[in-house]
Amino acid sequence: MKSILANIRAFVLVMVVCICTIPALGQGCAMCNANARSTPKEGQQAINRAILVMLVPLVGFMVVGVGLAFRYGKKRDQEDQEED
């Protein structure tokens, strides 16, 4: 019964997050888009590269943080089971 409730809670949480992020899809600024399209091909490539340079470290930090959180959670759960 607990796993069913946990699955329902996880599903509801994912749906709430998805619904809350919908307004972010409208953030494509028309002026920014027009400005980026009017730059030469080299400028467009530089913009794309800059976005990747800013995105990769943040995603890396998030992956490491989530990995450490899961690792800590498993270690804590194992210690709790050993104490019982």
SVG drawing of the C-alpha trace seen along z (x, -y; Angstrom):
<svg xmlns="http://www.w3.org/2000/svg" viewBox="-2 -43 34 48">
<polyline fill="none" stroke="black" stroke-width="0.4" points="0.0,0.0 2.9,-2.4 4.5,-1.8 1.2,-2.7 0.9,-5.9 4.5,-6.7 4.0,-6.1 0.9,-8.3 2.7,-11.1 5.7,-10.9 3.3,-11.0 1.5,-14.0 4.8,-15.8 6.0,-15.2 2.7,-16.5 2.8,-19.6 6.4,-20.3 5.5,-19.8 2.5,-22.1 4.5,-24.8 7.1,-24.8 4.7,-25.4 5.0,-29.2 8.8,-28.8 8.1,-27.6 6.8,-31.1 10.1,-32.7 11.5,-32.7 12.0,-36.5 11.1,-37.7 13.8,-40.4 16.4,-38.0 15.4,-35.5 15.4,-38.1 18.8,-39.4 20.3,-35.9 18.9,-35.2 20.3,-38.4 23.9,-37.6 26.3,-35.9 26.7,-32.1 29.8,-32.4 27.9,-34.5 25.1,-31.9 27.6,-29.2 29.3,-31.2 25.9,-31.8 25.2,-28.0 28.6,-27.2 28.1,-29.8 24.8,-28.3 26.5,-24.8 29.4,-26.2 26.9,-27.7 24.7,-24.6 27.1,-21.8 28.6,-22.7 25.2,-23.3 23.9,-20.0 27.0,-18.4 26.6,-19.9 22.9,-18.7 23.9,-15.2 26.6,-15.0 24.2,-16.5 21.4,-14.1 23.9,-11.2 25.3,-12.2 21.8,-12.6 20.8,-9.1 24.1,-7.7 23.6,-9.3 19.9,-8.1 20.9,-4.5 23.7,-4.6 21.3,-6.1 18.7,-3.4 21.3,-0.6 22.4,-2.0 18.8,-2.2 18.2,1.4 21.4,2.6 20.3,0.9 16.9,2.7"/>
</svg>
